[in-house]
């Protein structure tokens, strides 16, 4: 009897602690935005804005935001759309948004029109990692982290896919891509693809292949659906607007990456002036500047800018932001 | 010799009398241990379920990096299992050592909050969590074994594994509920998980009785543990378990093969393991009872035959959704017929005061063999592609299973 009482009392205590914590966590969110925010705005693409994910603490955390390109520190406009990753080009936007409370996690992929209205919706397994739109606005592509594929409880793998906006063709994963390394067809059960970037012709694209502890830059012919490894230790490639260079993150040691740019013709690699570890797919603002999100104090993040030629110094562009995009 | 001595010792055990109700024919201690496992599994599975979300979205970590840490722990856990088993026997403290294991894992839930976004920190916390699991397994199984009458061991382990699995089922649901109520706060999930784990430890402390065993005059030397392998029946059992483990395909490959074969949508993919555990949950007790009646050895071997048929379905010519359901059901039968049945079969072969050590040896051998099997299968898959690898594995499994059935190595009682 005494034991039953102890067990019941213990249960009451532990349940009490848990409930108190959960309830207090509910009310934990700050009621005011940490930075000036103008809410309830139309987020239609206007050709003059820089878009990003607002990660300033407050009720508008996680919403798509915009500032004038000429005044990135101005008060940010926000609408109602929440995205974990966002990208835009030529009137086509893509928003990856994880479904709250879905276990295993599921992501809503939203293809957006020039007015930011949803033109197509796709639900895919995994958590958002990367998203981009081809420069002609015809193809959107993404990378999701998926668990459950792998051989241990905490193992992950990536799954990259693409969607042709005009034809509606969906490729859920590019894993079936025929890949050649040093001229030989490559097979491995641990092959993962991430970080796609399309050329202006809408056919040639680049992606990262990770396998057996190595990463390769794969150059791919989309129509023939075959790719070839052209460089090692290149992750999250991003093709320059002139199509001649690729910005990427280069692994320095475990968990530490540096931004670099490679010239495709000469294969010369230039490390950029940013010396901190960057875990993001870089974005070309124009042929000479690169934008990227940089994590700060754990889960906070800012958008920075650095020259693409290795000179200069990084500049803080938008504090409390991630997923920069030009529309 | 072991058989006789352990049975004599067991007859004084607290198993319920034959007048008790049918469903009560499992010792209260086993039910208590099962409940502790149920509560602990809710706690650990809720964390496992949200970890990917937490790492990627909550912390913005690159999980690929993180996944690399994972493989390192499996080996360490195997060694700790031996340490836990030996320590429990050495100091005659099954419950205490199991409690330390449960406690370590409970503390880790808070550790996840403290670790923040440091990859090394999270890696360390998960390592300690696994260490806890490694330490507690052998003393816990020894307690189940010592709390049961020798003739109902299969049922006892069946009841324990069923309760354990029920907890694993509930974990993700609880996590989802907490995330929903807390408006997506991961800290709440960890704190809730910690509280549930603490309750599990408390249950262990108040509801589970330790088995007071006849002390040996001197402490048990480490070599007594390995001397167990001198016992012919037990050595053979370890050998067969390891050999069968070596030709057994691991879970994830079964699911991956199913996924490839039928091109299962990746949204449905995570449901495949639920099919297996569901069948396991339903059949753990019935198969444990069948094992008690018709021989644990036969059921254990039969479980491997079920896996063979499962593999044949996976790579065989017949398509259609019925084959998937059949394959998952057979995979569940394989688990129900082997997971609890093996320690049940081993119990009577081990002397009381070395039972935790013996079970640790047996299960460590099996676990290491399965690890090796996973590596080999991965290699075969890369070299020959999926189909041929499955056929070869199924073939090897048939050969070893038949050999194990014919040689009939250990069980004294039919």
Contacts between the chains, C-beta under 8 A, distances in Angstrom:
chain1	res1	chain2	res2	distance
A	3	B	206	4.5
A	3	B	207	6.6
A	6	B	202	7.5
A	6	B	206	5.1
A	7	B	202	6.5
A	7	B	203	6.3
A	7	B	206	5.3
A	7	B	207	6.7
A	10	B	198	7.8
A	10	B	199	6.1
A	10	B	202	4.2
A	10	B	206	7.8
A	11	B	199	5.8
A	11	B	202	7.9
A	14	B	195	4.0
A	14	B	196	7.1
A	14	B	198	5.4
A	14	B	199	4.7
A	14	B	202	7.7
A	15	B	195	7.0
A	17	B	191	7.3
A	17	B	195	5.3
A	18	B	191	6.1
A	18	B	192	4.4
A	18	B	195	4.1
A	18	B	196	7.5
A	21	B	187	7.6
A	21	B	188	5.9
A	21	B	191	4.4
A	21	B	192	7.3
A	22	B	178	6.2
A	22	B	181	5.8
A	22	B	182	4.7
A	22	B	185	7.5
A	22	B	188	4.5
A	22	B	191	7.5
A	22	B	192	6.5
A	25	B	182	4.6
A	25	B	183	7.5
A	25	B	185	4.0
A	25	B	187	6.2
A	25	B	188	4.6
A	26	B	181	7.3
A	26	B	182	5.8
A	26	B	183	5.6
A	26	B	185	7.5
A	28	B	185	7.0
A	29	B	183	7.4
A	84	B	57	6.3
A	98	B	53	7.2
A	98	B	57	5.9
A	100	B	179	7.6
A	100	B	180	7.7
A	100	B	184	5.7
A	101	B	176	5.6
A	101	B	179	5.2
A	101	B	180	4.7
A	101	B	184	7.3
A	102	B	176	8.0
A	103	B	49	5.0
A	103	B	50	6.8
A	103	B	53	7.7
A	103	B	172	5.1
A	103	B	175	6.3
A	103	B	176	4.9
A	103	B	179	7.8
A	104	B	49	7.3
A	104	B	52	7.5
A	104	B	270	4.4
A	105	B	52	6.4
A	105	B	53	5.0
A	105	B	57	8.0
A	106	B	267	6.6
A	123	B	267	6.9
A	124	B	266	7.3
A	124	B	267	7.4
A	125	B	266	4.6
A	125	B	267	5.0
A	125	B	269	6.9
A	125	B	270	7.3
A	126	B	266	7.8
A	127	B	52	6.3
A	127	B	53	6.0
A	127	B	56	4.3
A	127	B	57	5.6
A	128	B	56	7.7
A	128	B	57	7.4
A	129	B	56	6.9
A	145	B	52	6.6
A	145	B	56	5.0
A	145	B	63	5.4
A	145	B	64	7.9
A	146	B	266	6.8
A	147	B	51	7.9
A	147	B	52	4.1
A	147	B	63	7.9
A	148	B	255	8.0
A	148	B	269	5.9
A	148	B	270	4.6
A	148	B	273	7.8
A	149	B	252	7.9
A	149	B	256	7.3
A	149	B	269	7.5
A	150	B	67	6.6
A	150	B	252	6.8
A	151	B	250	7.2
A	151	B	252	4.8
A	151	B	253	8.0
A	151	B	374	6.3
A	151	B	378	7.8
A	152	B	67	7.4
A	152	B	70	4.6
A	152	B	71	6.8
A	152	B	74	7.5
A	153	B	48	5.1
A	153	B	51	7.8
A	153	B	70	7.8
A	154	B	48	7.5
A	154	B	51	5.9
A	154	B	52	7.8
A	154	B	66	6.9
A	154	B	67	6.6
A	154	B	70	5.1
A	154	B	126	6.5
A	155	B	67	4.3
A	155	B	70	5.5
A	156	B	52	6.3
A	156	B	56	7.9
A	156	B	63	3.8
A	156	B	64	6.0
A	156	B	66	7.1
A	156	B	67	5.0
A	157	B	64	7.7
A	157	B	67	7.8
A	158	B	64	6.7
A	159	B	266	7.1
A	172	B	266	6.9
A	173	B	266	7.7
A	187	B	382	6.0
A	187	B	385	7.5
A	188	B	382	5.7
A	189	B	256	8.0
A	189	B	378	5.7
A	189	B	381	5.1
A	189	B	382	5.8
A	190	B	378	7.9
A	192	B	64	6.9
A	210	B	64	6.5
A	213	B	68	7.7
A	254	B	65	6.5
A	254	B	68	7.7
A	255	B	62	7.5
A	255	B	65	5.3
A	255	B	119	5.5
A	279	B	60	7.4
A	279	B	62	5.4
A	295	B	60	5.8
A	295	B	117	8.0
A	298	B	59	7.0
A	298	B	116	5.6
A	298	B	117	4.2
A	299	B	58	6.6
A	299	B	59	5.7
A	299	B	60	6.2
A	299	B	117	6.2
A	301	B	60	6.9
